[in-house]
């Protein structure tokens, strides 16, 4: 069963359509890339799927229709979203951010266990557990954003430009983490990223958006080998 299925998703701003008839799937434990030039509609797609933007179309999460439910309910059901710019609560501590991420979790023991788990994954966050999130480095804030999103143990994690503003070495470590999340925890990951080369290295499949519509879809391996696609749709000179 697919962890996430999107059928005929259309959305925009102020009555102006940005994306039209988006159809994509993310399997359990699968990493899927959503690529395209700036302005193609990638962020709009994620915002609509997360429920923070009005949209038409159908969405199913682990077989359940979530098309008509709120953004908060989608999180509770297992759809997590790390937005562009990370979205950390800068005036709260690292530990408070993690607990805020678990707002829909009713078990205090589970929150405690998951906080300890993510501090184990990210020792730097543990060292800074009482520090305000706004004082962290860019890489540390991205770690915190992912850990906070994972506090709900989501079925699907959507990441919007996770490498934005990060040093290459930090980005490489982050992508290893995303690959491990999919492999070890079975989390489906839908990733929007300008670094197409790096994204295609960890993704199983990819969709390419052009002018708000899916122009191409296929295996990541196929897209990474096709220089014409990379030049035409991704702005990469082979």
Secondary structure, 3 states (H helix, E strand, C coil): CEEEEEEEEEEEECCEEEEEEEEEEEECCCEEEEEECCCCCHHHHHHHHHCCCCEEEEEEECCEECCCCCHHHHHHHCEEEECCCCCCCCCCEHHHHHHHHCCCCCCHHHHHHHHHHHHHHCHHHHHCCCCEHHHCCHHHHHHHHHHHHHCCCCCEEEEECCCCCCCHHHHHHHHHHHHHHHHHHCCEEEEECCCHHHHHHHCCEEEEEECCEEEEEEEHHHHHHCHHHHHHHCCCCC
